[in-house]
Amino acid sequence: MYTSPPILIFSGGQGPDELLSEASAMQKYALDKGIPPEHTMIEDQSVNTFQNMHYSKQMMDSVKGSQYNSIFTTNNFHLFRASLHAKKAGLKSQGIGSKTALYYWPNAMIREYIAIVAMQRKHHIIVVGTILGLSLLLTVLNYYLLNQ
């Protein structure tokens, strides 16, 4: 059974201080390493991880329909959040994390933690609001019960 060669989608936009988009830089690296250009595609409109996944899924759907297997790579510290975004974008994919220098881990983990909390802010606001509301209610009840 013949299977077509994989297509590499390089995904990432261009910052205001960058000469190339992240996607173009990654594609150039792959081409320099011998990957045939016809086996690559660029998605360079995204500005965040969700858009990386969403736009890449649109590209895969346009080329293969819904009949494809996919993997994505990112930094190992970013893998969990990227997987959440892939699922949210409707992308059935496995993630592979690349090594990150040890000195960068503390900052990276703090950044990822904040980003995950921000992703789920409605949920966190509801939980914190409920806890505060119950605490206030119990405080008021306690005050009235003790002063009778």
Phi, psi and omega in degrees: 000126181276133172240139181291152179296154180294151174252128178266122176256118178264122189236128177159133182280189183243123177285163183297336182255015183251141179283327180234153171291158176302319181298315180296319179296318179293319178297317179302316178300314181296318179296319177298333180270003174101006176287128180296137182302329181290351177259014181232153173220156180240133170240105185239022180262345185286149177238358178208174186295319179300315179295324174308310183290315183297309181293324178294321177297318178301319179295316179296317179299321182289332181270316189244000188069221179257008184261076177209157170251145180216154171227158172227154177238147177200181176296148182297328179289339185263355188298317182298310182294320178299322177295321176298317179293322178299315179297316180298326180280355180082018182267119176272103189209155174256145178254146176233125181265140175262158182297148176234139179302139184302322182295338183273343185304312182303311179296318181297317182292322176297315180299315180295318179300312180298319180295321179292318176299317180295324178299325185252030189300323178300313179300314182293322178296318179296314181296311181296318178299319178296314179298315179296318179298314178295321178298316179296315179299314179294324178296315180295314178300316179299317180299312182291323180291324180283338183258023177255000000 
